[in-house]
Protein backbone atom coordinates (compact mmCIF):
# COMPACT_ATOMS: atom_id res chain seq x y z
CA UNK A 1 0.00 0.00 0.00
CA UNK A 2 1.38 3.41 -0.95
CA UNK A 3 0.86 6.54 1.15
CA UNK A 4 0.95 9.83 -0.78
CA UNK A 5 0.29 13.50 -0.12
CA UNK A 6 0.90 16.68 -2.10
CA UNK A 7 -0.24 20.20 -1.28
CA UNK A 8 0.76 23.74 -2.16
CA UNK A 9 -0.70 24.99 1.14
CA UNK A 10 -1.61 22.88 4.15
CA UNK A 11 -0.81 25.62 6.64
CA UNK A 12 -4.36 26.83 7.35
CA UNK A 13 -5.88 23.36 7.75
CA UNK A 14 -4.46 19.88 7.85
CA UNK A 15 -5.20 17.48 5.01
CA UNK A 16 -5.34 13.68 4.98
CA UNK A 17 -2.91 11.49 3.07
CA UNK A 18 -4.22 9.32 0.23
CA UNK A 19 -3.77 5.55 0.07
CA UNK A 20 -3.14 3.68 -3.21
CA UNK A 21 -3.00 -0.05 -3.93
CA UNK A 22 -0.38 -1.70 -6.12
CA UNK A 23 -2.45 -0.88 -9.24
CA UNK A 24 -2.65 2.84 -8.44
CA UNK A 25 -6.32 2.76 -7.38
CA UNK A 26 -7.36 4.90 -4.40
CA UNK A 27 -8.05 2.84 -1.28
CA UNK A 28 -10.62 3.92 1.29
CA UNK A 29 -9.95 2.90 4.87
CA UNK A 30 -12.95 1.15 6.44
CA UNK A 31 -14.19 1.91 9.95
CA UNK A 32 -13.03 -1.55 11.10
CA UNK A 33 -9.58 -1.20 9.50
CA UNK A 34 -6.36 0.11 10.98
CA UNK A 35 -3.42 1.63 9.07
CA UNK A 36 0.04 0.42 10.02
CA UNK A 37 2.75 2.77 8.66
CA UNK A 38 5.96 1.11 7.47
CA UNK A 39 7.91 4.18 6.30
CA UNK A 40 7.48 7.86 5.45
CA UNK A 41 9.48 10.45 3.50
CA UNK A 42 8.61 14.16 3.61
CA UNK A 43 9.89 17.02 1.48
CA UNK A 44 9.00 20.72 1.44
CA UNK A 45 10.13 23.87 -0.36
CA UNK A 46 12.28 26.38 1.52
CA UNK A 47 9.27 28.54 2.52
CA UNK A 48 7.97 25.69 4.70
CA UNK A 49 10.09 25.79 7.86
CA UNK A 50 8.35 22.85 9.49
CA UNK A 51 5.76 20.22 8.65
CA UNK A 52 4.23 17.36 10.57
CA UNK A 53 2.34 14.15 9.92
CA UNK A 54 -0.22 13.83 12.69
CA UNK A 55 -3.08 11.67 13.92
CA UNK A 56 -6.18 13.42 15.31
CA UNK A 57 -7.13 10.50 17.60
CA UNK A 58 -10.25 12.19 19.02
CA UNK A 59 -11.32 13.77 15.67
CA UNK A 60 -11.75 17.23 17.17
CA UNK A 61 -9.40 19.11 14.81
CA UNK A 62 -6.96 19.74 17.67
CA UNK A 63 -3.75 17.74 17.93
CA UNK A 64 -3.16 16.53 21.45
CA UNK A 65 0.04 15.21 23.02
CA UNK A 66 1.07 11.92 21.42
CA UNK A 67 -0.45 12.71 18.01
CA UNK A 68 2.85 13.39 16.20
CA UNK A 69 3.85 10.62 13.78
CA UNK A 70 6.74 12.35 11.96
CA UNK A 71 8.00 15.85 11.23
CA UNK A 72 10.85 18.17 10.43
CA UNK A 73 11.84 21.72 11.31
CA UNK A 74 14.67 24.04 12.32
CA UNK A 75 15.89 24.68 8.80
CA UNK A 76 15.54 21.12 7.54
CA UNK A 77 13.07 20.48 4.73
CA UNK A 78 13.38 16.69 4.55
CA UNK A 79 12.32 13.77 6.75
CA UNK A 80 13.21 10.25 5.73
CA UNK A 81 12.80 6.94 7.51
CA UNK A 82 10.48 5.62 10.26
CA UNK A 83 8.14 5.56 12.02
CA UNK A 84 8.31 1.82 11.35
CA UNK A 85 5.30 -0.04 12.71
CA UNK A 86 3.29 3.02 13.77
CA UNK A 87 -0.35 1.90 14.15
CA UNK A 88 -3.04 4.54 13.80
CA UNK A 89 -6.40 4.49 15.52
CA UNK A 90 -8.91 2.28 13.78
CA UNK A 91 -10.59 4.06 10.83
CA UNK A 92 -8.22 7.07 10.93
CA UNK A 93 -5.78 8.38 8.30
CA UNK A 94 -2.75 10.53 9.11
CA UNK A 95 -2.97 14.23 8.30
CA UNK A 96 -0.30 16.70 7.18
CA UNK A 97 0.08 20.22 8.60
CA UNK A 98 2.72 22.82 7.68
CA UNK A 99 3.88 25.98 9.44
CA UNK A 100 3.68 28.08 6.25
CA UNK A 101 2.26 27.98 2.75
CA UNK A 102 4.39 26.08 0.27
CA UNK A 103 4.70 22.70 -1.38
CA UNK A 104 4.77 19.69 0.94
CA UNK A 105 5.06 16.11 -0.36
CA UNK A 106 4.79 12.90 1.65
CA UNK A 107 5.34 9.38 0.33
CA UNK A 108 5.61 6.09 2.10
CA UNK A 109 4.35 2.58 2.54
CA UNK A 110 1.79 1.02 4.86
CA UNK A 111 -0.40 -1.99 5.50
CA UNK A 112 -4.06 -2.24 6.43
CA UNK A 113 -5.14 -4.53 9.24
CA UNK A 114 -8.79 -5.65 9.16
CA UNK A 115 -11.04 -6.57 12.06
CA UNK A 116 -9.07 -4.92 14.81
CA UNK A 117 -12.15 -4.22 16.91
CA UNK A 118 -12.37 -5.58 20.45
CA UNK A 119 -12.96 -9.33 20.47
CA UNK A 120 -12.13 -9.77 16.77
CA UNK A 121 -8.83 -11.29 15.75
CA UNK A 122 -6.96 -8.85 13.41
CA UNK A 123 -5.92 -10.05 9.97
CA UNK A 124 -3.85 -8.55 7.15
CA UNK A 125 -5.84 -7.09 4.28
CA UNK A 126 -4.42 -8.16 0.93
CA UNK A 127 -5.33 -6.10 -2.13
Buried (B, 14 or more C-beta within 10 A) or exposed (E): BBBEBBBEBBBEEBBEBBBBEEEEEEBEBEEBBBBBBBBBBBBBBEBBBBBBBBBBEEEEEEBEEEBEBBBBEEEEBEBEEBBEEBBBBBBBBBBBBBBBBBBBBBBBEBBBBBBBEEEEEBEEBEE
